[in-house]
Amino acid sequence: MLEKDLICIMCPVGCHLHVDQDVNVTGNKCKRGLIYALEEIKAPKRTLTSTVKTTSIIDPRLPVKTNKPLPKELIFSAMEKLDDIIIKNNVKIGDVIIKNICDTDVDIIATKPYQIL
């Protein structure tokens, strides 16, 4: 494993972290920084934000996001699945648009209400 430098995003301090070849973490001022660095090295995850198509001329796109972070290597696969979605029904904030995307325990949810006019 290569050494890596990171900036922790778990709190406003923004500690400069260093992970060495033996996966030892230095530079963190709290336990959250240690957990962040280990997760980022071993299994990085990201929250996906995007839009999906609707049948509306006024609001042709509906903003969506994952309900929790998705494994980073699945981001492009998830984006491809979003490309095929067309919203034809009324939607409330938090409604599930795609359940269990890419066979993960992650759902795509609406972040804005949508009403068919």
N, C-alpha and C positions, 0 to 999 in steps of 0.2 A: 504494500500500500504506500502511496506517495504521501509526503507531508502536505498539509493544507492549512492555509490561513483563512479565517472566516470572521465576519462581524456578526455578533449575536443580535437577533431581532426579537428576543423574548421580553425585553423591557427597554425603557428609554435610555439606559446607560450605554448600550451599544459596545459591549466589551470586544476587544480585538483578541480573538481566540487563535491558538495554534494547536494543530493536531499533528503529532509526530508519527513516524512509521510504525511505532508500537501502539498506536491509538491512545496515547496519553494526551490529555487536553490541558493546556495552560492558558492563562489570561482571563479566565472567567472569575467574576466577583461573586457569583452565586451559583447554586445548584442548577438553576434553569439553564445557564450557559453550558454547563457540562452535558446536560440532557440534549440540548439543541445540537451541540457539536457532534455528539455520538450518533444522533438520528440523521443528521445531515451527511455524515460520512457513510453510514451503513445502509440507510434506506430513506433517501430524501423524498419529501412530499411537498406538494404545492396545492393551494386553493386555486381552482380553475374558475375564471369569470369569462363569460362570453355572451352571445345572444343567439336566439333561434328565430326562425321565420314565423310570421303570423299571416292570417288571411286578410288583415286590415291594410287599407291604403294609407290611413292616417298614422298608424303605429305598425310599420312593416316588420319590426324586430322587437323581441321581448328579451330583456336582460335576465340572465340566469347565472347561477354559480353552484359550486359543489357545497354540500352541507357540512363537509369536513375535508381535510386535505387528502389528495389523491396521490398515489405513487407517481413520482416525477416521470418515470419511463412510460406511463400510460396517458400522458397529457395529449399527445397527438392522436392516439386512438380514440380518446374521448371526444376530441374536436371533430373527428370524422363522423362519429355517431350523431353529434349535434347538427351537423350539416343536413341530415335527412329529416329533421323534425320540422313540422309545420303545425303551429298552434291554431286550432279551429274552435276551441271552447273557451268560456270565461275562465280566468285564472286569478287566484288570490296570491298575495305574497306568501311564500313558503310552500306553495303547492308543489308536489313532486312532478317534474316533467319527465325524467328518466330515473327509474329505480335501479339500483345496483349496477351502475355503469361499468362496463368492462369487467364484469364479474367481480367487482369489489363490493365492499359494504358502504359505498359512497353513492349518494343520490344527487341528481341535478335538480335544483329547486328554482322557482321563479323569484325574482327580487323586485318585481313591480307588478301591480295588478293589471289585468288585461280583460277588456270587455268587448264583445262583439257588438258593433253598432248596427 
